[in-house]
Amino acid sequence: MEAGKGVYVKRGLRPVRRRRIDLPVPRPVRRRASYGRMDALDEEHKSAVLVVKMSVAAVIIVVVMLLKSIDTPATRWAVDRIREAITYDFDINESLGKLKFVGDYLPGLKAVFNERDAKKDDEGAGNQQGNGQADQPVFAAPAEGKVVGFFGQVYDDEGKKVTNQGIDILSEQQGWVYTVADGKVVAVGEDEIYGKYVKIDHGEGWVALYGGCGDIQVQVGALVKQGDRIGKMGENPSGGYRLHFEVWHDDKPVDPLQLIQEESKVFQ
């Protein structure tokens, strides 16, 4: 085979020239955003989540009602444990929580628990009258957010078992700190344990401590009403904003969750 300029010659065959083919330059194709389809998918997802939530709520109601119908010490203990296992979410504006749908769509569960609470309240009132003790106060929520630290024996960040004499509320935004009841500011300060704190005397031996504040807007001696803003939540080292809240009665710590009104709690 002999080669010429741009031509390959093969004996016995017709010479063939190479042809250069110009291909068109590809252009980007613009696609219309299918916003309608995205909205439809989002609505389908919300509907599916709602169905799952309602199903879970229905199962919880059936289990609790079944246990209550048996009415033995063991079943009463189980019902109490189920109630305590539900994490509380404080929300002063009563916005939807992760399990607030239980009260909205299936009020039976709230009625089941409230019936037991009413019995406990009646029994407690009887005991207090017999013992001559004053009724416990009903507090408002001190801040909006999720309760991440509970009263009693808990584990710290290092995995050590410690005693929490209050509760810890975590929020994604720097929300306000509110007074849980009427009272008088008896201390405002800052230390290594509580950070910036406010201590309020609510009368009858009840004292509340609001710790970890980022900004305090009251002074010692100020008279406050329930729901007044006394400051803002402080920054949490691991992210978000945090409030440490303690309640003391006659110099003894009390679980704040037992005193905060049910209207301020949202099941999670």
C-alpha positions in Angstrom: 0.0 0.0 0.0 1.4 3.4 -1.1 0.5 6.6 0.6 0.1 10.0 -1.1 -0.9 13.4 0.3 -4.1 12.8 2.1 -4.7 9.8 -0.1 -4.3 6.1 0.7 -3.8 4.0 -2.5 -4.4 0.3 -2.3 -3.6 -1.8 -5.4 -6.7 -3.0 -7.1 -9.0 -0.6 -5.2 -10.4 2.8 -5.8 -8.6 5.6 -3.9 -10.5 7.0 -1.0 -10.1 10.4 0.5 -10.6 11.2 4.2 -13.4 13.6 4.8 -13.5 15.9 7.8 -16.9 15.9 9.5 -17.9 19.0 11.4 -20.2 18.0 14.3 -22.5 20.6 15.8 -21.5 22.1 19.2 -23.8 20.7 21.9 -25.9 23.3 23.7 -27.2 23.0 27.2 -30.8 22.0 27.3 -32.9 24.1 29.6 -35.5 22.2 31.6 -38.5 23.8 33.2 -38.6 23.4 36.9 -41.5 21.2 37.9 -42.5 23.1 40.9 -46.0 21.7 40.8 -44.7 18.1 41.0 -42.4 19.0 43.9 -45.3 20.5 45.8 -47.3 17.4 45.1 -44.6 15.2 46.4 -44.2 17.3 49.5 -47.9 17.1 50.2 -47.8 13.3 49.8 -44.9 13.1 52.2 -46.7 15.2 54.8 -49.8 13.1 54.4 -47.9 9.9 54.8 -46.2 11.2 58.0 -49.6 12.3 59.4 -51.0 8.8 58.8 -48.0 7.2 60.6 -48.4 9.6 63.5 -52.1 8.9 63.8 -51.5 5.1 63.7 -48.9 5.4 66.4 -51.3 7.4 68.5 -54.1 4.9 68.0 -51.8 2.0 69.1 -50.8 4.0 72.3 -54.4 4.7 73.1 -55.4 1.0 72.7 -52.5 -0.2 74.9 -53.1 2.4 77.6 -56.9 1.7 77.7 -56.3 -2.1 77.8 -53.9 -1.7 80.7 -56.3 0.6 82.5 -59.2 -1.9 82.1 -57.2 -4.6 83.9 -56.5 -2.2 86.8 -53.8 -4.0 88.9 -50.7 -2.6 90.6 -48.6 -3.9 87.7 -50.8 -2.3 85.0 -51.0 1.0 86.9 -47.2 1.0 87.1 -47.0 0.3 83.3 -49.4 3.1 82.5 -47.3 5.5 84.6 -44.1 4.4 82.9 -45.6 5.0 79.5 -46.7 8.4 80.5 -43.2 9.2 81.9 -41.5 7.8 78.8 -43.1 10.5 76.6 -40.6 13.4 76.4 -42.1 16.8 77.0 -41.7 19.7 74.7 -42.4 23.2 76.2 -44.3 25.5 73.8 -45.9 28.6 75.2 -47.7 29.3 71.9 -49.0 25.7 71.8 -47.5 25.0 68.3 -47.4 21.5 67.0 -44.9 19.2 68.7 -43.8 15.8 67.5 -46.6 14.1 69.4 -49.0 17.0 69.9 -51.2 15.3 67.2 -52.3 12.9 69.9 -54.3 15.6 71.5 -55.5 17.2 68.2 -56.6 14.2 66.3 -57.2 11.5 68.9 -58.2 13.2 72.2 -58.8 9.8 73.8 -55.2 9.5 74.9 -55.3 12.8 76.6 -58.5 11.9 78.4 -56.9 8.6 79.5 -53.9 10.2 81.1 -55.9 13.2 82.5 -58.3 10.8 84.2 -55.4 9.3 86.1 -53.9 12.7 86.8 -57.3 13.9 88.2 -57.3 10.9 90.6 -53.8 11.6 91.6 -54.7 15.3 92.2 -57.7 14.3 94.3 -55.6 11.8 96.4 -52.9 14.4 96.8 -55.3 17.1 97.9 -56.7 14.7 100.5 -53.3 13.8 101.8 -52.3 17.5 101.9 -55.4 18.4 103.9 -54.8 15.5 106.2 -51.2 16.5 106.7 -51.9 20.2 106.8 -49.7 21.0 103.9 -50.3 23.7 101.4 -51.3 22.9 97.8 -48.5 22.8 95.2 -48.4 25.8 92.8 -49.1 25.6 89.1 -46.2 27.1 87.1 -46.0 28.4 83.5 -43.2 27.2 81.2 -40.0 29.1 81.8 -38.9 28.9 78.2 -39.8 27.4 74.8 -37.8 24.3 73.8 -37.1 20.7 74.3 -36.3 19.2 77.7 -32.9 17.6 77.3 -32.0 17.2 81.0 -34.4 15.8 83.5 -34.7 16.0 87.3 -32.8 13.3 89.3 -30.0 10.9 88.4 -28.7 11.6 84.9 -25.5 11.1 82.9 -23.2 14.0 82.0 -21.3 14.5 78.7 -18.5 12.2 80.0 -20.9 9.4 80.9 -20.7 9.9 84.6 -23.8 9.6 86.7 -24.7 12.9 88.4 -27.7 14.4 90.2 -29.7 17.1 88.3 -31.6 19.3 90.7 -33.7 20.8 87.9 -34.4 20.5 84.2 -32.5 21.7 81.1 -34.4 23.2 78.2 -32.7 23.4 74.8 -33.9 25.7 71.9 -32.6 26.3 68.4 -33.2 30.0 68.7 -32.4 32.4 71.5 -35.8 32.6 73.1 -37.0 34.6 76.1 -36.9 33.4 79.7 -40.3 33.8 81.5 -41.2 33.9 85.1 -43.2 30.8 86.0 -45.3 32.6 88.7 -45.7 35.9 90.5 -42.9 36.7 92.8 -39.9 38.9 93.8 -36.4 38.8 92.5 -34.1 38.0 95.4 -30.8 37.4 93.6 -29.1 38.1 90.3 -25.6 36.9 89.7 -23.1 34.7 87.9 -20.9 31.8 88.9 -19.1 28.8 87.5 -22.0 26.4 88.1 -25.1 28.3 86.9 -23.5 31.0 84.7 -25.7 34.0 84.7 -28.8 33.3 86.9 -31.9 34.9 88.4 -33.5 33.6 91.6 -37.1 34.5 92.3 -39.1 33.9 95.5 -42.6 32.9 94.6 -43.9 32.7 98.1 -45.0 29.9 100.5 -41.4 28.6 100.6 -41.2 28.2 96.8 -38.1 29.6 95.0 -37.1 29.2 91.3 -33.7 29.5 89.8 -33.2 30.4 86.2 -29.6 29.5 85.2 -27.5 29.8 82.1 -29.1 33.1 81.0 -27.5 35.0 78.2 -29.0 38.4 79.0 -30.8 39.4 82.3 -33.3 42.2 82.3 -34.3 42.4 86.0 -32.7 43.6 89.2 -32.9 42.5 92.8 -36.0 43.6 94.5 -38.1 43.7 91.3 -41.7 42.4 91.5 -42.6 40.2 88.6 -45.8 38.6 87.3 -46.3 35.2 85.8 -45.1 35.3 82.2 -42.9 38.4 82.5 -39.7 38.4 80.5 -36.7 38.4 82.8 -34.0 37.7 80.2 -32.9 35.5 77.3 -31.5 31.9 77.1 -27.7 31.6 77.0 -25.6 29.9 74.3 -25.1 26.2 74.6 -21.5 25.0 74.0 -22.7 22.1 71.7 -25.1 24.4 69.8 -28.4 26.1 70.3 -29.5 27.9 73.4 -30.1 26.4 76.9 -31.8 27.2 80.1 -31.3 25.4 83.4 -34.4 25.7 85.6 -34.7 24.6 89.3 -37.5 24.8 91.8 -36.9 24.6 95.5 -39.4 24.3 98.3 -38.3 24.8 101.9 -34.7 24.4 100.8 -35.4 21.0 99.0 -35.2 20.5 95.2 -38.5 19.6 93.5 -39.1 18.2 90.0 -40.3 21.3 88.0 -42.1 19.0 85.5 -44.6 18.1 88.3 -45.5 21.8 88.8 -45.7 23.1 85.2 -49.2 23.4 83.8 -50.3 20.8 81.3 -51.3 23.5 78.8 -47.6 24.3 78.4 -46.5 20.8 77.6 -46.5 19.1 74.2 -45.8 15.4 73.8 -42.8 14.5 71.7 
